[in-house]
Amino acid sequence: MKILVTGVDGQLGYDVVKELNRRKIECLGVDISDFDIKDEKASHKFIVNYLPDAVIHCAAYTAVDKAEDNPDLCRAVNSEGPGNIAKACKEAEAKMVYISTDYVFPGDGNGYYETDDLTGPLNVYGKTKLDGELAVKAILDHYFIVRTSWVFGVNGNNFIKTMLKLTEARNEISVVSDQIGSPTYTADLAPLLCDMVVTDKYGTYHATNEGICSWAELAEEVFKTANRHTKVNHITTEEYPTKAIRPKNSRLSKKSLDEAGFKRLPEWKNAINRYLEI
């Protein structure tokens, strides 16, 4: 099997290529220096020439607040880009794995979102990622859509790195405590994607580390594990206004994984512990 991985310079793409190499599966990691996913012709040419059996599409525009000021760019990368990849996959007769987000949901209530629950994104980023899902579904039959949340990994910036950096200059930090979800360690998500792509269990899935927390609780666990004595002040979303509206409920049901026979990811505190040991 031969697999193309987009977004190799990002957190998830980096770990997916690392995992494929560990499994001795032939793969190629690419980023914008190889071809621009916004360019349909360039995407088509590269993918059809490489002729992969599958594409794991990790490349995305993920600057959630900046997306509010740059909707056209965000849409080109997150909506049109996956469509370009999907069209090329169709011609190459390749499967496609598309990484989506909890932000496709409105975040109301306190239940767990199932894969077929009604979507309703609150911000530009979420809308463009949902449009990316729809584009893939419209073009391909052989696809995996994997929604995840609160991603962190070694290769790139993330909430954990930001929090630890802030402790260097502050004794206390205010963090939102009414947005609930699940952190996801890319080193745990990558093996699941590699397990999926060799199967024909196509469809939409939710995948995060097990357990839930608020951003404030996540910060507290990071500081505890890293032995940082920084106080975390719990505040509301309204007390920390941002350009993009965030969903307050990002709980994702893993029923889809269970039904397909895929193994759930480890518990999130365990993931934090392993991440900070690196």
WODA-V452093 format. One line per field, one symbol per residue. phi: phi as a letter, one per 40 degrees, with the letter a starting at -180 (. if undefined). A space follows every 10 residues. Layout:
# WODA-V452093
phi: ???
This chain:
# WODA-V452093
phi: .bbcbcgccc ccddcccdcc cccfccabcb acccaccccc cccccccccc fccabbccca cbcdcccccb cccdccccbc ddcccccccc ccfbcbbbcb acccccgcgb cccccbccci ccbddccccc ccdccccccb bbbbbbcbaf caacbicadc ccccccccbb cabcbcbbbb abcbcccccd ccccccccbb ccibbbaacc gbaccccccc ccccccfbbb cbccbcdccb cbdccbccbb cbcbdccdcc gccccccccc cdcccccc
